[in-house]
Amino acid sequence: MDVEALRRDTPGCTNRVHLNNAGAALMSRRTLEAMTAHLELEAAIGGYEAADQERGRIDATYANIAELVG
């Protein structure tokens, strides 16, 4: 694991040492971009419609998490 790369990809690490990762970890750029894009999609077409449109990706995420945790 490249800790320095992870820090570079986490904007909040630029200005602080954040030790509350168990309760509210800092988001990576990829996470922030994904969440922002989905919120923009919801604003454009509606929440249920956005969920329907992204159903395949949402289901794949649940399957990947299930595989990860067994």
For each residue, the residues with C-beta under 8 A, 3 or more apart:
1: 6
2: 5 6
3: 6 7
4: 7 8
5: 2 8 9
6: 1 2 3 9 10 28
7: 3 4 10 13
8: 4 5 13
9: 5 6 28 29 30
10: 6 7 13 26 27 28 29
11: 14 26 27 29 32
12: 15 16 18 26 27
13: 7 8 10 16 18 26
14: 11
15: 12
16: 12 13
17:
18: 12 13 21 25 26
19:
20: 23 24 25
21: 18 24 25 26
22: 25
23: 20
24: 20 21
25: 18 20 21 22
26: 10 11 12 13 18 21
27: 10 11 12 31 32 35
28: 6 9 10 31 32
29: 9 10 11 32 33
30: 9 33 34
31: 27 28 34 35
32: 11 27 28 29 35 36
33: 29 30 36 37
34: 30 31 37 38
35: 27 31 32 38 39
36: 32 33 39 40
37: 33 34 40 41
38: 34 35 41 42 50 54
39: 35 36 42 43
40: 36 37 43 44
41: 37 38 44 45 50 53 54
42: 38 39 45 46 47 50
43: 39 40
44: 40 41
45: 41 42 49 50 53
46: 42 49 50
47: 42 50 51
48: 51 52
49: 45 46 52 53
50: 38 41 42 45 46 47 53 54
51: 47 48 54 55 58
52: 48 49 55
53: 41 45 49 50
54: 38 41 50 51 57 58
55: 51 52 58 59
56: 59 60
57: 54 60 61
58: 51 54 55 61 62
59: 55 56 62 63
60: 56 57 63 64
61: 57 58 64 65
62: 58 59 65 66
63: 59 60 66 67
64: 60 61 67 68
65: 61 62 68 69
66: 62 63 69 70
67: 63 64 70
68: 64 65
69: 65 66
70: 66 67
